[in-house]
Amino acid sequence: MPEMGGLEAARAIRDRWPNKCTKIIAVTSCSQNCCKEMCIQAGMDGFIAKPAKKEDILAFL
């Protein structure tokens, strides 16, 4: 992203709207557990590794 990365964006959203009414799902090429943990710690609600499966996306919707 040109202005901020996904982790920074998730933190900014959570700072502005702390009640978690907005769902944030990471879709990334990294499938390692450390990447998943960083996303969850940043305030994301879920994590999908690419290539994303239709079933994984539908589970979050």
KEMIKOL-544847 format. One line per 2 residues: number of its first residue (from 1); their letters; for each residue z, x, y of C-alpha. Coordinates in pm, 1 decimal. Layout:
% KEMIKOL-544847
NUM> A> Z:X:Y ~ ...
//
This chain:
% KEMIKOL-544847
1> MP> 0.0:0.0:0.0 ~ -82.6:134.9:340.9
3> EM> 246.9:63.3:517.4 ~ 507.4:65.8:239.5
5> GG> 531.4:89.6:-136.0 ~ 634.4:-187.9:-371.6
7> LE> 993.6:-72.2:-405.9 ~ 1037.0:-52.6:-30.3
9> AA> 872.2:-393.8:11.9 ~ 1104.9:-549.7:-247.1
11> RA> 1409.4:-406.7:-69.0 ~ 1284.7:-537.6:266.9
13> IR> 1229.6:-886.0:121.9 ~ 1576.7:-889.4:-36.1
15> DR> 1734.3:-771.1:289.2 ~ 1564.6:-1049.0:482.0
17> WP> 1609.4:-1323.9:219.8 ~ 1910.4:-1228.0:4.5
19> NK> 1933.3:-1562.7:-178.8 ~ 1643.1:-1462.0:-409.1
21> CT> 1442.4:-1778.4:-342.3 ~ 1129.8:-1561.0:-343.7
23> KI> 1039.3:-1420.0:-685.1 ~ 914.5:-1061.7:-697.5
25> IA> 740.8:-937.0:-1010.5 ~ 624.7:-576.7:-1040.1
27> VT> 282.0:-526.4:-1196.0 ~ 239.7:-154.3:-1251.5
29> SC> 64.0:99.9:-1468.8 ~ 397.8:266.0:-1548.8
31> SQ> 553.2:130.8:-1867.4 ~ 853.7:363.3:-1884.1
33> NC> 1204.6:219.5:-1878.3 ~ 1293.6:431.8:-1574.1
35> CK> 1020.9:257.1:-1371.6 ~ 1146.1:-81.8:-1484.2
37> EM> 1501.5:8.4:-1382.5 ~ 1387.3:125.5:-1038.8
39> CI> 1206.6:-204.8:-984.1 ~ 1507.0:-411.1:-1090.8
41> QA> 1740.7:-201.4:-872.3 ~ 1506.7:-257.1:-576.4
43> GM> 1559.3:-632.2:-616.9 ~ 1260.2:-735.4:-823.0
45> DG> 1301.2:-1021.9:-1068.1 ~ 1069.2:-892.2:-1336.1
47> FI> 839.4:-615.5:-1452.2 ~ 497.1:-627.8:-1619.4
49> AK> 315.5:-312.1:-1729.7 ~ -63.7:-293.5:-1709.3
51> PA> -275.5:-394.4:-1881.2 ~ -93.9:-721.4:-1827.9
53> KK> -115.4:-983.7:-2097.8 ~ -174.1:-1344.0:-2002.6
55> ED> 139.7:-1447.4:-2193.5 ~ 355.8:-1200.1:-1998.9
57> IL> 231.9:-1331.8:-1664.9 ~ 274.4:-1694.4:-1767.4
59> AF> 632.5:-1625.7:-1880.6 ~ 727.0:-1536.8:-1520.7
61> L> 547.0:-1832.8:-1370.1
//
